[in-house]
Amino acid sequence: MNRRNFIQSGAILGGGLLISFTIPQANKLSALAKPVAAGGFTPNAFLNIGTDNTVTVTLSHVEMGQGIWTTLPMLLAEELDVDLDQIIVRHGGVDKAYNHTIYGIQITGGSSSTWSEFDRYRNAGATARTLLTQAAAQRSGVAVTNCKTEKGFVLAGDKKFSYGELAGDAAKLPAPQQVTLRPPSDWKYIGKGSKRVDAQVKTNGEAKFGMDMQFSGLLTAMVAHAPVFGGKVKSFDATKAKAVPGVQQVVEIPGGVAVIADHFWAAQQGRKALQVTWDNGPGTALNTTSQTIAYKRLAATKGVSAQAKGDADAALAKSAKHISAEYVFAYLAHAPMEPLNCTAKIDGDHCEIWAGTQLPGVDQANVAKLLNMKPENIKINIPFLGGGFGRRATPASDFVIEAVHIAKASGKPVKMVWTREDDMKSGYYRPFFVHNVQVGLDEKGMPMAWNHNIVGQSIMGEAKMFGPPPPVDDTSVEGVKGSPYLNTVPDHYVGLHTTKEVVPILWFRSVGNTHTAYAMETIVDEMAYAAGQDPVDYRQTLLKSSPRHLAALNLVAAKANWKTKLAPGRFKGVAVHEAFGSYVAIIAEVSIVDNAVRVHKVDCAIDCGLAVNPDGVKAQMESGIIFGLTMALYGELTLKDGQVQQNNFYDYRIARMNESPEINVYIVDSKEKMGGAGECAVPPTAPAIVNAIFAATGKRIYNLPIMNTKLIKQA
């Protein structure tokens, strides 16, 4: 059987039925399925039904806490007609057939896994169900129209066949060119909510992460990195490091010096004993204080046009009231729960990698280039990811390449491990940004002029993954460019100054929206007060032509009882923002005690279109709110003489359980286009909190984090 026929008809493999996923834009099966020696598969995304009735789904996206281990199988279970708890889920490897249906590369990111797979996962289930029904009809002599499925069985007249019984026969049938999907009225899973499929293994310790990797002969490696970005090794003395019991080798690699040992403790102690002389290079000139001054100076000038209409400068000069604001946003660390790690084993002209990665295809290509091997000779194994937030999606494959360099230099299989301090000090980060915003209001308090200039590094320009860098990086201006607030302003200008620094940067959870939403939602709040209007009423007026913003805003205002008087000492703030196709409105309730803010309650409403798994959507809203709370209260990395000053969670604080507010999430009943849920709650959280702080103190906060601002409670 040739590959084309194999793909078109499915395949008998171990007596089971293999169904490839279909691309939504094509009426044909298109995934590649390849058996491997272990008896498993390395396909695109596929469904395997075994003769023992096991149903296995291999994901082309990776699970890093966002819940697709549950949501994507729900889509398949819906059309296949099996109980969700019957399904076994696993990660796939690398194949071009895994490429994102829109982005064209193999990636998990952009809050896109559910909406991008909505059609092809359902098609896969429906295709299997159709073939199984046909097989049952043939076996029983009953017409297909008189057969129906029910929880993993086909009922054909008075006969009942399990899917496992029919798998072999179904695999011999030609795959249908088109299948009929179940109407929403028949859905059992979609839109109903489901418990996490991976919850049990993650609570009983069975789940395997990259850090859990172990096999005979595997050594542990740690790297001494330059203290300044761009620095290089001038010389090193490994004598004391090698004297540490358990240390086997010390090797120099492009990124520093690696200590290789029998276990983590020996590698860590060996690295501490290592003596390295560094050539720090020009990076020592970078300091947060001077960077802030330079960026503010630049932000006061007109940048490259990202969006413009009319003459903003002339309109500002004619405005009845002028509001000016200057915002500073520090570098931020992703700080995933599981620090970076990668296991690499080189065997002749083959290399095997075990790494929690969001870009496995890119990693494969980069490793192949480094080792001068064919890409197909690089096998990438993907365990669960202990958090990502963009950090495990590095186009340069930094931590994967680092592990491969060590394995190559040492000739040994190694598990390269970063500590929390490595994660904080060795990059990558959310870029440092400064905004300068000038808004002119008319006599009624409505915006008539808006001049907004932004300064910061370009993530897309430095990633170099999607071709030449654009003149305006949309990830720097998203949330300002295209904002519905600007649609109401007859004269406006959005400009961008793109800077270059030695500090490595990367997309961060909600990317540019982390700073643009803050600037937009706090300045709009300031405009509302200047106009003498209620902040929710004011936004409703500005957003009258933006129904999805309004739907989220109106729902949260009703649920939070926005206009109901609060208990003494309690104050509310509001924010609403669109990111990754979803619209989120948040109302935060705070108090100020002893110069510290306490966030007591957060009400959240989201319009994400169809919520495939409402429980999962709510969990992601809660997660995003806590992430945004951390960013608001504590998020800040500072540099002095080119060195990051923060080290671990004691000086790069994360919001703790006792600081977590009551969180209520409400989902708009929406028929609109589906958006993502993993990132969209982050952007409006911080501005809602600081808008509440203004209501409490009369103080506007332009520089995050809040801990740097002295808060004085009003009498």
VOGU-3710 file (C-alpha; in Angstrom, 3 decimals, decimal comma):
1> mnrrnfiqsg> 0,000/0,000/0,000  1,440/3,384/-0,948  1,406/6,383/1,376  -1,492/8,085/-0,391  -3,766/5,049/-0,105  -2,619/4,516/3,463  -3,645/8,049/4,380  -6,919/7,954/2,466  -8,173/4,646/3,785  -6,777/4,436/7,289
11> ailgggllis> -4,621/1,465/8,216  -4,821/-1,783/10,053  -2,229/-1,435/12,761  -2,091/-3,881/15,638  -5,617/-4,955/14,729  -6,961/-1,450/15,338  -8,407/1,437/13,411  -6,264/4,481/12,725  -8,050/7,671/11,718  -6,116/10,711/10,585
21> ftipqankls> -7,377/14,209/11,239  -8,733/16,298/8,406  -7,796/19,873/7,706  -10,964/22,029/7,883  -10,237/23,613/4,486  -9,924/20,271/2,668  -12,237/17,330/2,134  -9,522/14,734/2,385  -7,407/13,072/5,020  -4,004/14,693/5,154
31> alakpvaagg> -2,061/13,540/8,197  1,001/11,339/8,035  1,056/8,279/10,258  4,269/6,384/10,909  4,716/3,377/13,190  7,803/3,284/15,376  9,687/0,361/16,893  7,992/0,650/20,281  4,635/-0,096/18,689  3,363/3,457/19,196
41> ftpnaflnig> 2,874/6,161/16,606  4,336/9,487/15,624  1,452/10,932/13,606  -0,042/14,322/12,994  -3,077/14,324/15,258  -4,862/10,992/15,028  -7,357/8,725/16,623  -6,533/5,087/17,299  -9,132/2,576/18,331  -7,654/-0,668/19,536
51> tdntvtvtls> -9,223/-4,106/19,410  -9,251/-3,917/23,210  -11,594/-0,893/22,941  -8,885/1,607/23,905  -9,349/4,996/22,285  -6,122/6,964/22,002  -5,802/10,570/20,909  -2,371/11,966/20,099  -2,255/15,757/20,292  -0,380/17,984/17,889
61> hvemgqgiwt> -0,444/20,733/20,533  1,144/20,470/23,954  -0,442/20,554/27,380  1,139/23,127/29,689  -1,697/23,675/32,125  -4,142/25,362/29,757  -6,430/22,338/29,591  -6,290/21,131/25,982  -5,573/17,614/27,262  -9,277/17,717/28,103
71> tlpmllaeel> -10,838/20,173/25,647  -9,529/18,682/22,412  -10,531/15,092/23,321  -13,978/16,482/24,202  -14,385/17,507/20,567  -13,451/14,055/19,385  -15,532/12,255/21,997  -18,528/14,328/20,939  -18,467/13,074/17,368  -17,097/9,582/18,046
81> dvdldqiivr> -19,766/9,016/20,675  -17,599/7,653/23,477  -17,311/8,584/27,130  -14,530/11,034/27,732  -13,052/8,828/30,429  -12,538/6,089/27,817  -9,977/8,212/25,984  -6,221/7,936/26,482  -4,392/11,133/25,563  -0,742/11,584/24,663
91> hggvdkaynh> 1,561/14,129/23,043  2,800/13,611/19,514  6,269/14,175/18,139  7,344/16,367/15,233  5,874/16,278/11,752  4,987/18,961/9,224  1,485/17,543/9,269  1,241/18,837/12,844  1,549/22,403/11,629  -0,951/24,874/12,989
101> tiygiqitgg> -3,925/25,215/10,648  -3,446/28,989/10,478  0,129/29,789/11,513  1,752/27,203/9,282  4,273/25,973/11,865  4,073/23,475/14,690  3,282/25,664/17,668  1,242/25,829/20,837  0,574/29,479/21,553  -1,581/32,485/20,877
111> ssstwsefdr> -4,519/31,002/22,815  -5,362/29,188/19,603  -5,371/25,443/20,256  -9,129/25,013/20,682  -10,479/27,236/17,939  -7,845/26,123/15,425  -8,652/22,440/16,039  -12,411/22,737/16,483  -13,235/21,433/13,005  -10,594/18,817/12,426
121> yrnagatart> -10,964/17,082/15,781  -14,712/16,792/15,264  -14,159/15,594/11,707  -11,786/12,922/12,979  -14,383/11,619/15,417  -17,170/11,750/12,858  -15,038/9,947/10,270  -14,323/7,109/12,704  -17,974/6,906/13,732  -19,038/6,690/10,086
131> lltqaaaqrs> -16,596/3,878/9,304  -17,499/1,942/12,434  -21,184/2,225/11,592  -20,539/0,997/8,051  -18,535/-1,945/9,400  -21,367/-2,875/11,745  -23,884/-2,668/8,914  -21,814/-5,019/6,763  -21,279/-7,485/9,587  -24,935/-7,596/10,625
141> gvavtnckte> -26,606/-7,207/7,257  -28,534/-4,246/8,572  -28,842/-1,029/6,567  -26,513/1,771/7,684  -29,525/3,987/8,235  -30,767/1,522/10,832  -27,505/1,599/12,785  -26,672/4,032/15,527  -23,816/4,576/17,981  -23,972/4,750/21,742
151> kgfvlagdkk> -21,039/5,236/24,114  -18,489/3,169/22,230  -20,903/0,695/20,662  -22,784/0,412/17,387  -26,349/-0,839/17,647  -27,296/-2,636/14,437  -30,810/-3,981/14,664  -30,826/-6,384/17,592  -27,035/-6,707/17,548  -24,533/-4,663/19,548
161> fsygelagda> -20,871/-4,352/18,576  -18,130/-2,619/20,530  -15,845/-0,277/18,604  -12,974/-2,646/19,338  -14,808/-5,533/17,662  -15,342/-3,403/14,557  -11,943/-1,720/14,414  -10,292/-4,189/12,047  -13,213/-4,226/9,616  -13,601/-0,453/9,697
171> aklpapqqvt> -9,914/0,020/8,859  -10,424/-1,804/5,546  -13,138/0,586/4,382  -12,402/3,660/2,247  -12,558/6,847/4,232  -15,566/9,043/3,428  -14,814/12,270/1,611  -17,340/14,129/3,738  -19,000/13,416/7,045  -22,004/14,898/8,795
181> lrppsdwkyi> -21,260/16,560/12,119  -23,727/16,464/14,952  -25,863/19,583/15,391  -25,397/21,613/18,581  -28,766/20,370/19,817  -27,285/16,852/20,100  -24,050/17,838/21,854  -23,306/15,947/25,049  -19,897/17,431/25,849  -19,351/20,636/23,902
191> gkgskrvdaq> -20,523/23,602/25,916  -21,353/21,470/28,940  -18,074/21,472/30,860  -15,857/18,639/31,976  -13,372/17,764/34,681  -9,695/17,756/33,731  -8,653/14,462/32,150  -5,083/14,985/33,367  -6,042/15,906/36,932  -5,528/12,441/38,380
201> vktngeakfg> -2,014/11,845/37,042  -0,960/15,342/38,021  -2,117/14,881/41,587  -0,916/11,327/42,161  2,557/11,905/40,702  2,210/9,757/37,589  2,456/12,670/35,158  5,900/12,999/33,620  7,507/16,376/33,064  10,882/17,102/31,506
211> mdmqfsgllt> 12,425/17,394/34,945  11,372/13,786/35,671  13,465/12,335/32,850  15,721/9,463/33,978  17,436/6,513/32,314  20,595/4,496/32,818  23,752/6,472/32,099  22,015/9,862/32,150  24,052/12,651/33,760  22,898/16,035/35,023
221> amvahapvfg> 24,373/19,284/33,722  24,242/22,865/34,918  25,634/25,880/33,093  27,434/28,916/34,442  26,091/31,756/32,287  27,656/35,173/31,837  26,353/37,597/34,471  25,779/40,206/31,733  23,834/39,581/28,545  26,192/39,257/25,617
231> gkvksfdatk> 29,119/38,318/27,861  31,539/35,524/26,957  33,964/33,233/28,741  37,464/34,673/28,871  38,965/31,788/30,845  37,967/29,278/33,514  39,544/26,997/36,098  37,661/23,754/36,730  40,033/22,313/39,335  37,792/22,905/42,353
241> akavpgvqqv> 34,657/21,957/40,437  36,112/18,598/39,419  37,061/17,933/43,031  33,384/17,891/44,040  32,251/14,262/44,515  30,014/13,225/41,634  31,291/15,762/39,097  32,344/13,938/35,934  33,237/16,652/33,409  33,457/20,399/32,890
251> veipggvavi> 33,074/21,632/29,307  32,890/25,024/27,663  29,941/25,708/25,366  28,971/28,863/23,456  26,677/30,035/26,266  29,065/29,466/29,172  30,654/26,601/31,078  28,785/23,380/31,858  29,388/21,179/34,887  28,298/17,571/34,296
261> adhfwaaqqg> 27,699/15,297/37,258  25,980/12,164/38,508  23,115/14,154/39,963  21,772/17,671/40,463  23,391/18,329/43,835  26,872/17,509/42,577  26,344/19,615/39,438  25,120/22,542/41,502  28,006/22,365/43,978  30,462/21,943/41,125
271> rkalqvtwdn> 29,113/25,042/39,430  29,502/27,010/42,662  33,139/25,904/42,886  33,836/26,759/39,245  36,068/29,784/38,687  35,229/31,732/35,519  36,649/34,999/34,231  34,133/36,754/32,029  34,381/39,266/29,214  31,111/41,036/29,918
281> gpgtalntts> 31,195/43,228/26,835  29,131/46,397/26,256  26,098/45,059/28,126  27,436/46,472/31,398  26,284/49,915/30,279  22,621/48,984/30,638  20,854/50,238/33,778  17,139/50,480/34,423  17,393/54,097/35,571  19,179/55,328/32,456
291> qtiaykrlaa> 17,027/53,144/30,211  13,882/54,706/31,659  15,191/58,227/31,054  16,171/57,423/27,469  12,868/55,740/26,666  10,845/58,594/28,151  12,766/61,063/26,050  12,086/59,014/22,943  8,408/58,513/23,797  7,961/62,283/23,865
301> tkgvsaqakg> 8,650/62,292/20,108  6,598/60,942/17,215  7,323/57,319/16,343  6,755/55,363/13,153  3,048/55,462/12,356  1,077/52,400/13,432  -2,341/54,048/13,064  -3,308/57,603/12,200  -6,323/59,675/11,315  -6,642/63,428/10,929
311> dadaalaksa> -4,250/65,772/12,775  -3,869/64,730/16,398  -1,479/67,562/17,313  -3,756/70,287/15,970  -6,807/68,769/17,618  -4,998/68,521/20,963  -4,245/72,229/20,827  -7,967/72,961/20,410  -9,241/70,573/23,082  -11,186/71,858/26,085
321> khisaeyvfa> -9,244/69,640/28,484  -5,884/67,944/28,056  -4,877/64,716/29,835  -1,253/63,619/29,805  0,196/60,331/31,058  3,581/58,642/30,905  3,734/54,900/31,624  6,749/52,708/32,435  6,604/48,914/32,212  9,545/46,871/33,502
331> ylahapmepl> 11,029/43,693/32,093  9,108/40,651/33,360  10,168/37,027/33,828  7,836/34,241/32,714  8,662/32,250/35,875  6,901/28,970/34,969  6,516/26,513/37,835  8,904/24,035/36,201  12,269/25,718/35,473  13,760/25,120/32,044
341> nctakidgdh> 15,330/21,758/31,361  16,175/19,512/28,436  17,557/16,006/28,074  19,713/15,273/25,032  21,223/12,008/23,816  23,413/11,864/20,700  23,948/8,449/19,131  25,933/8,487/15,901  23,951/10,394/13,292  20,833/10,497/15,482
351> ceiwagtqlp> 19,840/12,696/18,393  16,964/12,241/20,800  15,545/15,115/22,818  13,169/15,162/25,792  11,898/18,682/26,425  8,759/20,560/27,353  8,585/22,799/24,303  5,966/24,899/22,564  7,909/24,858/19,275  9,063/21,268/18,710
361> gvdqanvakl> 9,429/21,612/14,945  11,605/24,696/15,273  13,689/22,948/17,924  14,164/19,947/15,647  15,356/22,160/12,796  17,746/24,107/15,018  19,255/20,944/16,518  19,632/19,396/13,058  21,489/22,475/11,883  23,778/22,468/14,909
371> lnmkpeniki> 24,641/18,782/14,562  24,654/18,778/10,742  22,087/15,989/10,757  18,921/15,381/8,803  15,880/16,792/10,651  14,225/13,367/10,577  17,180/12,051/12,585  16,274/14,359/15,452  13,556/12,856/17,605  11,693/15,197/19,938
381> nipflgggfg> 9,810/13,663/22,871  7,366/16,012/24,576  6,316/15,408/28,182  3,879/17,592/30,111  5,038/21,199/30,393  5,158/22,707/33,870  3,955/26,057/32,561  5,082/27,987/29,517  3,598/31,489/29,128  5,692/31,815/25,949
391> rratpasdfv> 9,061/31,001/27,539  9,124/27,508/26,064  8,504/28,907/22,570  11,929/30,342/21,777  12,712/30,575/18,046  16,409/30,246/18,951  15,624/27,057/20,944  18,010/28,406/23,573  17,611/25,838/26,334  17,310/22,912/23,907
401> ieavhiakas> 20,397/23,986/21,972  22,270/24,456/25,250  21,590/20,847/26,248  22,653/19,567/22,820  25,895/21,568/22,989  26,671/19,899/26,319  25,855/16,422/25,019  27,994/17,029/21,958  30,972/18,414/23,902  30,861/15,702/26,565
411> gkpvkmvwtr> 29,903/12,727/24,470  27,386/11,775/27,160  23,582/11,882/27,454  22,741/14,785/29,737  19,780/16,381/31,428  20,489/20,089/31,473  18,684/21,834/34,336  18,170/25,513/35,078  17,568/26,705/38,620  15,039/29,398/39,450
421> eddmksgyyr> 17,930/31,858/39,627  19,008/30,873/36,105  15,451/31,462/34,941  15,372/34,933/36,510  18,803/36,069/35,393  19,452/34,391/32,061  16,470/35,515/29,949  14,125/35,663/28,050  11,708/38,424/29,203  8,656/40,527/28,444
431> pffvhnvqvg> 10,227/43,687/26,969  10,646/46,986/28,796  8,176/49,587/27,447  7,341/53,256/27,895  4,109/54,918/26,688  3,463/58,635/26,288  -0,253/59,394/25,956  -1,858/62,765/25,270  -5,648/62,942/25,079  -7,795/65,978/24,374
441> ldekgmpmaw> -11,426/66,107/25,541  -14,201/68,282/24,149  -16,640/70,344/26,230  -18,732/67,225/26,937  -15,727/65,252/28,129  -15,539/63,037/25,045  -12,153/62,368/23,373  -11,495/64,525/20,326  -7,724/64,045/20,018  -5,366/61,210/20,939
451> nhnivgqsim> -1,584/61,100/20,543  0,021/57,870/21,713  3,697/56,950/21,300  5,255/53,682/22,456  8,903/52,738/22,934  10,274/49,205/23,284  12,044/46,240/21,728  10,426/44,275/18,917  9,612/40,667/19,781  8,872/39,736/16,176
461> geakmfgppp> 11,939/41,551/14,928  14,230/39,746/17,339  12,489/36,362/16,951  13,296/36,304/13,215  10,863/33,443/12,762  8,301/34,924/10,406  10,533/36,659/7,890  12,050/40,167/7,917  11,024/42,361/10,862  8,135/44,683/10,030
471> pvddtsvegv> 8,483/48,489/10,330  5,846/48,309/13,062  5,728/45,213/15,224  2,063/44,563/15,942  2,970/42,799/19,187  4,319/46,143/20,435  1,179/48,117/19,643  -1,652/45,541/19,801  -4,343/46,751/22,144  -3,723/50,371/21,141
481> kgspylntvp> -3,731/49,920/17,388  -7,275/48,967/16,464  -8,687/49,868/19,858  -12,432/50,621/19,738  -11,739/53,692/21,862  -9,715/55,208/19,018  -12,545/54,566/16,583  -14,507/57,292/18,366  -11,658/59,817/18,116  -11,656/61,893/14,903
491> dhyvglhttk> -7,981/62,888/15,213  -5,490/60,342/16,540  -1,960/59,063/16,075  -0,273/55,896/17,326  3,499/55,816/16,883  6,188/53,261/17,690  9,893/53,598/18,421  11,576/50,182/18,176  14,739/49,900/20,253  17,632/47,444/20,384
501> evvpilwfrs> 19,069/46,094/23,637  21,300/43,189/24,666  18,482/41,842/26,851  16,812/38,829/25,163  13,041/39,225/24,860  10,157/36,959/24,001  6,383/36,797/23,846  4,816/36,741/27,287  1,361/35,653/28,375  -0,901/38,016/26,361
511> vgnthtayam> 2,208/39,587/24,763  1,801/43,321/24,026  -1,580/43,474/25,690  0,212/43,256/29,056  1,163/46,913/28,745  -1,170/48,362/26,103  -4,358/47,361/27,938  -3,018/48,950/31,101  -2,305/52,243/29,351  -5,643/52,296/27,527
521> etivdemaya> -7,868/51,275/30,429  -6,275/53,582/32,980  -6,253/56,602/30,670  -9,927/55,967/29,762  -10,694/55,793/33,471  -8,918/59,113/33,935  -10,946/60,549/31,058  -14,192/59,382/32,682  -13,394/61,154/35,941  -12,290/64,279/34,058
531> agqdpvdyrq> -15,654/64,223/32,283  -17,460/63,808/35,603  -18,965/60,503/34,503  -19,247/57,046/35,995  -16,399/54,836/34,605  -18,776/52,105/33,397  -21,247/54,573/31,867  -18,399/56,380/30,133  -17,046/53,162/28,625  -20,517/52,139/27,499
541> tllkssprhl> -20,764/55,382/25,553  -17,343/54,968/23,935  -17,997/51,307/23,127  -21,491/51,727/21,715  -20,315/50,374/18,346  -18,430/47,451/19,893  -21,111/44,927/20,889  -18,757/42,230/22,190  -16,917/44,644/24,484  -20,295/45,857/25,673
551> aalnlvaaka> -21,621/42,344/26,223  -18,768/41,525/28,596  -18,875/44,942/30,280  -22,638/44,899/30,814  -22,614/41,369/32,183  -19,850/41,986/34,705  -21,363/45,317/35,790  -24,665/43,571/36,501  -23,109/40,600/38,278  -20,789/42,761/40,383
561> nwktklapgr> -23,597/45,200/41,273  -21,391/48,029/40,060  -23,618/50,857/41,254  -24,469/49,328/44,610  -22,810/51,140/47,498  -19,946/49,199/49,020  -19,036/48,696/52,653  -16,857/51,460/54,128  -13,240/51,124/53,023  -14,048/49,122/49,890
571> fkgvavheaf> -13,646/50,511/46,371  -14,151/49,212/42,846  -12,388/49,621/39,520  -13,262/48,409/36,043  -11,477/47,513/32,815  -12,470/45,812/29,547  -10,185/44,582/26,786  -10,074/42,275/23,768  -7,143/39,896/23,263  -6,779/36,799/21,101
581> gsyvaiiaev> -10,337/37,030/19,867  -11,980/37,103/23,293  -13,481/40,040/25,184  -12,979/40,259/28,934  -14,339/42,774/31,430  -13,173/42,829/35,025  -14,333/44,623/38,138  -11,926/44,513/41,068  -12,833/45,358/44,666  -10,004/46,586/46,896
591> sivdnavrvh> -9,157/48,185/50,191  -6,051/50,084/51,307  -4,648/49,295/54,736  -1,262/50,412/56,066  -0,088/51,564/52,627  -0,873/48,178/51,083  -3,586/47,185/48,646  -5,743/44,167/49,327  -7,751/42,806/46,390  -10,810/41,215/47,955
601> kvdcaidcgl> -12,887/40,261/44,952  -12,639/40,071/41,184  -15,684/39,644/38,982  -14,944/38,663/35,402  -17,067/38,306/32,274  -15,821/36,836/29,007  -17,231/36,649/25,513  -15,126/33,950/23,838  -17,774/32,838/21,388  -18,595/29,185/21,959
611> avnpdgvkaq> -17,099/27,970/25,238  -16,271/24,368/24,352  -15,424/23,562/27,958  -16,919/26,226/30,259  -15,097/24,730/33,236  -11,820/25,098/31,378  -12,637/28,679/30,380  -13,376/29,576/33,989  -10,138/27,951/35,149  -8,164/29,965/32,614
621> mesgiifglt> -9,870/33,182/33,660  -8,914/32,457/37,271  -5,366/31,645/36,228  -5,067/34,775/34,107  -6,429/36,954/36,901  -3,876/35,605/39,391  -1,154/36,087/36,760  -2,330/39,668/36,199  -2,541/40,261/39,953  1,094/39,188/40,300
631> malygeltlk> 2,094/41,489/37,456  0,229/44,394/39,037  1,481/43,970/42,585  5,041/42,756/42,131  6,128/42,306/38,503  9,498/43,960/37,954  12,984/42,979/36,830  15,630/45,688/37,148  19,152/45,902/35,754  22,264/47,454/37,221
641> dgqvqqnnfy> 25,506/47,457/35,252  23,872/45,010/32,871  22,983/42,470/35,547  19,465/41,432/36,562  19,036/42,257/40,242  16,308/39,758/41,092  17,123/36,148/41,978  14,188/34,036/43,104  10,651/34,319/44,392  11,817/36,097/47,530
651> dyriarmnes> 12,701/39,197/45,495  10,595/38,518/42,390  7,322/38,005/44,202  4,449/35,880/42,987  0,951/36,407/44,397  0,382/33,851/47,139  -2,672/31,913/48,220  -3,458/34,298/51,071  -3,441/37,182/48,564  -5,823/35,509/46,149
661> peinvyivds> -9,181/37,283/45,923  -12,603/35,745/45,567  -13,004/35,239/41,822  -16,331/34,949/40,004  -16,368/34,170/36,280  -19,349/34,681/33,994  -19,444/33,533/30,372  -21,414/35,566/27,852  -23,911/33,426/25,920  -22,403/34,208/22,548
671> kekmggagec> -22,807/32,998/18,989  -19,845/35,028/17,791  -16,515/33,774/16,428  -14,579/31,629/18,884  -11,571/33,169/20,621  -8,948/31,923/23,042  -9,063/31,759/26,834  -5,483/31,193/27,968  -4,285/34,794/27,928  -7,192/37,225/27,654
681> avpptapaiv> -7,858/37,664/31,400  -4,338/38,943/32,057  -4,567/42,378/30,334  -7,602/43,926/32,112  -6,713/42,668/35,599  -4,002/45,169/36,500  -5,879/48,264/35,225  -9,060/47,229/37,027  -7,077/46,988/40,271  -5,320/50,345/39,893
691> naifaatgkr> -8,547/52,030/38,833  -10,007/50,766/42,108  -6,936/52,144/43,904  -7,662/55,537/42,361  -11,215/55,350/43,651  -9,765/54,635/47,092  -6,890/57,115/47,160  -7,273/59,611/44,343  -3,813/58,515/43,163  -3,080/57,426/39,591
701> iynlpimntk> -0,389/54,760/39,147  1,581/55,061/35,931  4,493/52,798/36,781  3,973/49,173/37,717  4,359/47,335/40,023  2,029/48,779/42,648  4,462/47,903/45,448  6,647/50,807/44,295  3,874/53,354/44,884  3,046/54,890/48,247
711> likqa> -0,673/54,496/48,795  -2,480/56,807/51,180  -6,040/55,945/52,055  -8,491/58,822/51,825  -10,079/59,967/55,075
//
